[in-house]
Amino acid sequence: MDSATANRQLIDQLPRIAHQPEQLETLFDAVSFRQRLLSEISQAKTRIYLVALYLQDDEAGRSVLDALYEAKQKNPVLDIKVLVDWHRAQRGLIGAEKSDGNAALYRSYAEKYKHKIDVLGVPVRNREVFGVLHLKGFVIDDKVIYSGASLNDVYLAQHERYRYDRYHVLENKSLANCMAEFIGNTLVSSDAVTCLAQPNRPDTKVLKPAIRDLRSRLQKATYQFIPQQIKENQIGITPMVGLGKRKNFLNTQICRLIASAKNELIICTPYFNPPRSVTREIRRALARDVRVTLIVGDKTANDFYSPPEEPFKTISALPYLYENNMRNFAQRNESAIAKRQLRIHLWKHNDNSFHLKGIWVDRSYMLLTGNNLNPRAWKLDLENAILVHDANRLLEEQKSQEIDKILEHTQLIGSYQQIQNIEEYPLAVKRLLKRIKRVKADHILKQIM
């Protein structure tokens, strides 16, 4: 038995929830995502659990809070919980002046309304740089709205710009229940998880023992559900979660999924900085004559990018570091590019940014995830995913539509030489990257960014 077949058998042995294909809906743009989210919140009857890296103090963020509080005032027994990263909620944007961050917004809303909602901060580690809440999925009654997006103006296309992501709506009581139970039993129940709307929040130092306990529990945690038989007219869905570099179930399944590809492998990631295990599986897929397509954000579509005419900030060098990774990878695989076995697409649309993640294998499997497929996701952050098993290709048309939409604003790279090299970068960027390489700090940076 060849290795791809062996890995496919292991993927097919994963426990699954039965799902009707017509109850998985793909939304194709950020405006539709915003409209659908607000609509579902307004119609909720029993529960709303929103989990995101952050809910921002801007027009889009406030519109989500408005909708949540209006729903709560109309129906006080409605169970509403918003979970965001503890550290991210208590600071401003990178490079901005020191502030109380989004927590001030949550407090101001709590003071205005009779019936409160829980806005909770989840500290995955003692410091943000060493791990954040990167869990995805909004549970509204028996629906799961799954996207890698956080909640702010650019992710929700509130004004002229948008940050492009993937957006799916799954109506499935078993899936919604298991994701809601994970949020309640593993996160909300932890002593480390704290209300951000209170004026006197505990210092992170005080929470250290509780944070250690939470992280230990998260490293062993799984989604709990009763596996179901999948009929011919159904697809299967497997929710997965992972944290940490050792015995990370999600990481293992992602590598196994890539390793199961026999004909076609498509991977989307905003930042080209794959862990060694992912790079190794892509290389092996090419050796098996699998057609590999990588869809990556152009450096100018990175949320850290700033144009050369603007004042240079150190963080602005990151998109160039990722591009340099891509160029090196393309150069090593130039022969596969030349024969079109490896296709690299760079996404760029005006001044919008790219935040897509996901994997498609042989038109039979699709991974919905917020995982950036980078060392940080692999080792530090709390991540999750939903693996869609579609052996009978019941979602073929919808999947093709989504991929075509993603490819709409991409450029196909015909050679590594089309990608800028370090000598062509702005002087400040070139100097910084050369200094980083000289002191061998690039390896450390790639592990945490």
N, C-alpha and C positions, 0 to 999 in steps of 0.2 A: 504494500500500500504506500502511495506517495505521501509526502508530508502535508500537502494541501488538503488531500482527502482526509487524512487523520485529524487535522485541525478542524475541518468542516464537521466531522462527526462529533467532536467535542463541543463545538458551537451549537450543534443541533440537540445536544443533550442538556443544554441550559433549561431551567424551568421557565415556562412561558404562560402568559395570560392570553386567553383567546380574545380576538378583537375583530369586529366587522370592518372590512376595508373602507366602506362608505362613511364610517365614523372616525376616520383619520383625515383631517382636512389640512392642506398646506396653504398658508397665506404667503403671498409673493412679494410684499413690500412692507415697510415700516409703518406707513399710514394705515394700512389695513389692520396691522397688528395693534396699533393704538386704539383704533375704533372698536375692534373686536374686544379688547381687554376691558375698555370702559363699558361697553354694552353688556358683557357677561357680569361685571361687578354690579351693574344696576339691576340685573334680573336675578341675582343670587338669592337663594331661599334658606340655605342651612349653613354654609361655610365658605369662607374665602381665606386661603393661606397663600400669601405671596412671599416668595423667597428670591432675593436678588442680592448682588454685591452691594448695590446702593439704590436708594430712592432720593433723588436730588432735589434741593431747594431751587427749583426753576419752574417755568410755566407748566411743563409736562408733568413733573413730579407733583406739583400742587394739584393738578387736575386729577391725578390718581388718588391723592389723599382726599380731595373733595368728594370724589365718587364713593370712596370707602366710608367716609363719615356720613354722607347722605344716606347710604344704604343702611348704616348702623342706626341712624336716628329713626328711619322708617320701620326698621325691624330690630329692636334692641337685643333680641335673643340670637341674632345672626352672629356666628362664631367667626370673628375676623382676627387674623394674626399676620403681621408683616415682620419678616425676619431679614435683617441686613447685616453686613459685616460690622462688628463692634468698633474696630479701629477706623475703618473708612468713614463711618458715620460721624466721627468726632473730629474731623479735620476738614480743611478746605481742599480745593483742587491742588494738585502738585504745582508748586511754584507760586501759589497764591499766598496772601498774608494769613497769619495764624488766626483761626477762628474756632467757634464751637461746632462748625460743620453743619451737617443736616440735622443733627440732634436738636438744634434750636428750633427748626421748623416743626419737628414732631411735638416738641413741648408746647409751642404756640397753638397748634391744633387741639391738643388735649385740653388746653385751658379754655377753648372757645365752645366746646360741645358738652352736652349733658352725658351722653352715652359715649364712653371712651373706646378706643381700639388699642390693641397691644402692638406697639412697635418695638421689637426686641433686637438687641445687639448680640451677635454670636461671635465670640473670640475663639478662633481656631488655634491661635498661638498667642504668646504674650506680646509679640510685636508683629505688625502687619507685614513686614518684609519677609517673615518666616512662615507665612501661611494665612490665607483668607477664606471666608465663606464664598465658595464659587459654585455652590449648589444651584441648580436651575429647576424651574417648574412652578407654575401658578395653579393651585387646586381651587376650583370654583364649583361647588356642589359636586357633581359626578364627572366634571370635565377637567382635563389637564391641558393648560396652555403652555407649551414648552418652547423656549427660545434661549439663546445665549445672551440676550439683551438685558441690560439693567434699565432703570426707569429714570430717564431724563430727556431733555429736549432733543438731543441728537439721536439717541436710540429710538425715540418715538416720532421722529421727523416732525417736530412741533412747528418748526419754522422752515427756512430754506434748505438747510443741510440735513443729512441723515447718516446714520452709521448702519451699514447693511448687515443683516443677520439672517438666520433661518427662523421660521415661525410655523408651529404646528399645533393643531387643536385635536385632542383625542378625547372622545366621549366614552368613558369606560369606568364603571363604578369600582371594579376591583383594583385598577391602576390608581384611581384617585384615592381610594381608601388606604392603599399601602404607602403611597407617598405622604398622605396626611398623617398617618400613624407614625411614620419615621420622623416627621417634623415634630409631632407632639411628644412621642416617647423618648426620642434621642436628644433633640435640641431644646425644646421648650421646657422639658422637665429638669434640665441641667442647672445647677446653682451658678454656673458661669454665664448663663444667658440672662441678660438684664434689660429691664425697660429703659429705653432711651429717652422717653418723654418726661421722666422725673427730673426735677431741677438739681438734685444732689445725687449724682451717679457715683458709684464706688470707683476708686482708682484701680487700674488694671493690676497693680502690684497686689492689691488685696485679693483679687480673683485668681491669682496664680495657682493655688492648689486645685481650685475648681476647674480651671482651664486644663491643667494636666490630666485631671480625671476625665473631662469631656473628650480630649484628644485620644486618650487611651480607649474610651468607649467607641469613638468614631472609627478607629482603626480596625475594630472588630465588627462594626455594624453592617447590616444588610437590609434590603427591603424584604419584608415578610409578606408572603402571599401564598395561596394554595395553587400549585401548578394545575393547568387545565389542558385537556385534549384539544388539539387544533383540527378543525374540520377542513375539508377541501376548499370551502368558500370563505375561509377565515385566514387572517394573518396572526402571527404570534408576536407578543411584545414582552421583552425582558428588561425591567428597570434594574439598574446597577449603580453602586456607589463605591467610592474608594478614597482612601487617604493614606499618605505616607509611602515610602519607597519599598517597604518590606511587606510581602503578602498582600499586595494591593490588588483586590479582585478585579476592579475596573481596568487597571493597566494590563493585567494578564489577558483579559478578554479582548481588549483593543489589539494587542499584538497577535493574539490568536486569530482574530478576524482578518487582519491584513495577511497573515500567513495562510489563510484558507483560500485566498484568491487564486482562481485557475485561469480566468480569461481577462477580467477587467477589474481595475482598482481605481477608485476616484477618492481623493483626499482634499478637503478644504481646511486651511488654517490661516489665520490672519498674520501670524508671526512665524517665519520659517526658522525654527530653532528646535528641531525634533530631538527627543532623547535618543541615545545610541541604539536602544532596542528597537525603536520605530525605524530609524535609518537602516538598521540591519535587515528588518523585515521587508522594507521597500527594495533594498538591493537584492534580496533573495527572490522577491516577486519578479524583478526584471530578469534575473537569471532563469526563472521558470517560463520566460516569454510572455508574462502577463503584460497587458497594455496598462500603463500607469499614467494617470492624469493627476497633476497637482495644481490646485487653484489657490493662489496666494495673493494677498494684498500687495500692490505696488508700494514702495516705500512712502510715496506721497499720499497713500490712502491709509497710512498708519496714524492712529490717534495721537502719537507723540511727535509726528512730523511738524516741523516749522520751516517755511520757505527761507532760502538763503538770505533774502533781503531783511528778514526780521532778526532781532537780537538773538544770539546763539545761547541756548541753555544746554547743559550737559545731557539732560534727558532726551534732547532732540537728536542725539547721535544714535539712539537705539534703532530707528528704522534703517539706518545705514549698516549697522552691525548685522541686522537680520538679512538685508540684501546681500551683504558680503558672504553670509552663510549660504544663501541661495546660489550665488555665483560659483562658489567653490563646489557645491553639490552638482550643479549643472556641468561644470568643467570635468568633474570625475566621471560623469555619465554622458559625455558628449556623443559617444557612438550610439547610445540608445535614443538620444534626441534626434540625431541625424536620420535614423530609420523610422522615426515617429512612433517608436514603442513607448518612449517617455515624452509626455506632452506637459509643458509647464505654461500655465496661463497666469498672467499678472493682471489683477483687477484694478481698474482706475476709472472713476466717473466724476468729472469736475473736481470739486474740493470736498467730496463726500469720503467717508472712511469705511473700512471693510473689517467685519468682525465675525465672519462665517467660520463655523467648524462642522465637520461631519465626514463620514466615510460611507461609500457605496461599494459593495463587492458583488460582482457577477450578476447584477440585477436581481439578486435574491436576498440581500441583506442591506439594511440602511441603519446607520447609527446617528441618532439625534443626541447632541451633547454640547455642553459649554466648555469642554476640555480643549485647551489650545494645543494639545499634543506637543508640549514643551517640557523641559526639566522641572519647571516650577509646578506645573499641573501634575507631573509624575511623582513629585516628592513632597510638596509643601501644602498645596491647597486642597480643600474638601471639594471633590468633583462628583458628578453623576452623569448618567446617560440612559437613554432608552434604545435598546436594540430591537429593530423591527425585522422579523423573519417573514419573508414573502416568497416561499418556495414556488408558488404557482403564479407569481408575478401579477398579482391582483392590483398592485399599485403602479404598474408599469407606466401608464399615461401620466399620472400625477408626478412620479419621480422624474420622468423625462422633462416635463414642463418646468420643474424646479431647477434641474441642472441647466436647461437651456436659458432660463432666466438669469442664473448665476453667471453663465458664460457671456451674457450679452455685452458686458462692458470689460471684456478681457482682451489682452494681446497675447497671442501665442509666441513663445520664444523659440526661435529657430536655431540658436546657438548661444552658448554661455557668453560669447563676446557681445551680445546685445545688452547684457546687464552691465551697468557701470562698475568699474573697479575703483579701488580706494584712491588712486591717483587723480581720478576725475571728480572727487568729492570737494565741497567747499573747504577752504583752508582750515577753518576751525575744526571741522569734523575730521579731516584727514590727520591733523596733528593729534587730536584726542585718541582716535582709533589706533594710531601708530604707538602712542604712549601706552595705551592699554595693552597692546600686544607685547610691547617691549618689557613691561613688568609682569607679563603673563596673567593679567587680571581678567582677560576676556573669558576664560573658562569659568571663573567665579560669577561674572556678570550673567553668563548664559544659564547658570543654575537658578538664579533668583528673579530673572526678568522674563 
